[in-house]
């Protein structure tokens, strides 16, 4: 779960054009950072089914469940409004980027496991040879 949140922060930082470390700063009220936080909260609750009370534990910049609720319902309203088409499109773009990043992460993990498997088989063969030599 924490890796997914970190990936989402990276994707949103790229999408909204700011540095990832700005995500967790409590004092910033820059519009692009605030919107990215709102996207993340909506994603965590709507897609990953976290509870409002879990959000402050996962995001340092959110201090209470009430703040999480505010952002979630505000984003929900934006998603429902017809004239907020750009927000819906941007959110869909974010979700698409999350899938792509997730697939990349999965692919990298599979490659890493294959390399470990190969390394283990080499070590096993080496140990067998050592035992045979004795």
C-alpha positions in Angstrom: 0.0 0.0 0.0 2.8 2.4 0.9 4.6 1.8 -2.4 1.3 2.5 -4.3 1.0 5.8 -2.4 4.6 6.8 -3.2 4.0 5.9 -6.9 0.8 8.0 -6.9 2.7 10.9 -5.3 5.3 10.7 -8.1 2.7 10.5 -10.8 0.8 13.4 -9.4 3.9 15.5 -8.9 4.7 15.0 -12.6 1.1 15.6 -13.7 0.8 18.8 -11.7 4.4 20.0 -12.2 5.9 20.2 -8.7 8.5 18.4 -6.7 7.4 15.3 -4.8 8.7 16.5 -1.5 6.2 19.4 -1.6 3.4 16.9 -1.2 4.1 16.3 2.5 4.7 20.0 3.4 1.8 21.1 5.7 2.4 24.8 5.1 2.0 24.9 1.3 -1.3 26.0 -0.2 -0.2 26.2 -3.8 -3.1 25.3 -6.0 -1.4 22.6 -8.0 -0.2 20.9 -4.8 -3.6 21.1 -3.2 -5.3 19.7 -6.3 -2.8 16.8 -6.4 -3.5 16.1 -2.7 -7.2 16.1 -3.5 -6.7 13.6 -6.4 -4.6 11.3 -4.1 -7.2 11.4 -1.3 -10.0 10.6 -3.8 -7.9 7.8 -5.3 -7.1 6.3 -1.9 -10.7 6.3 -0.7 -12.5 5.6 -4.0 -10.1 3.1 -5.6 -8.1 1.6 -2.7 -11.1 1.7 -0.3 -9.2 3.3 2.6 -11.2 4.9 5.4 -11.2 8.6 6.1 -9.4 7.9 9.4 -6.6 6.1 7.6 -5.7 9.1 5.4 -3.8 11.1 8.1 -1.7 8.0 8.8 -0.7 7.7 5.1 -0.3 11.4 4.3 1.8 13.6 6.6 0.2 16.8 5.2 -3.3 15.8 6.2 -3.9 16.2 9.9 -7.4 14.9 10.5 -10.0 12.7 8.9 -12.2 15.9 8.5 -9.6 17.4 6.1 -9.7 14.1 4.2 -13.5 14.2 4.0 -13.4 17.8 2.8 -11.0 16.9 -0.1 -12.9 13.7 -1.0 -16.3 15.3 -1.2 -15.0 18.4 -3.0 -13.4 16.1 -5.6 -16.5 14.0 -5.8 -18.5 17.2 -6.6 -15.9 18.2 -9.3 -16.3 14.7 -10.8 -20.1 15.1 -10.9 -20.2 18.6 -12.4 -20.7 18.7 -16.2 -18.6 21.9 -16.6 -15.6 20.2 -14.8 -14.8 18.0 -17.7 -11.1 18.8 -17.4 -10.9 17.5 -13.8 -12.5 14.2 -14.9 -10.1 13.9 -17.8 -7.1 14.8 -15.6 -8.2 12.2 -13.0 -8.5 9.5 -15.8 -5.1 10.4 -17.0 -3.7 10.0 -13.5 -5.4 6.6 -13.1 -4.0 5.5 -16.5 -0.5 6.6 -15.5 -0.9 4.7 -12.2 -1.7 1.5 -14.2 1.3 2.0 -16.5 3.6 2.7 -13.5 2.2 -0.3 -11.7 2.8 -2.5 -14.7 6.4 -1.2 -14.9 6.9 -1.9 -11.2 5.5 -5.4 -11.6 7.7 -6.0 -14.7 10.8 -4.9 -12.7 9.9 -7.1 -9.8 9.5 -10.1 -12.1 12.9 -9.4 -13.7 14.4 -9.1 -10.2 12.9 -12.4 -9.1 14.2 -14.1 -12.3 17.7 -12.8 -11.6 17.5 -14.0 -8.0 16.3 -17.4 -9.2 19.2 -17.6 -11.6 21.7 -16.5 -9.0 20.3 -19.1 -6.5 20.6 -21.9 -9.1 24.3 -20.9 -9.8 25.0 -21.0 -6.0 23.3 -24.4 -5.7 25.4 -25.8 -8.5 28.5 -24.4 -6.9 27.6 -26.0 -3.6 26.9 -29.3 -5.2 30.3 -29.2 -6.9 31.9 -28.5 -3.6 30.2 -31.4 -1.9 31.1 -33.7 -4.8 34.8 -32.7 -4.5 34.9 -33.8 -0.9 
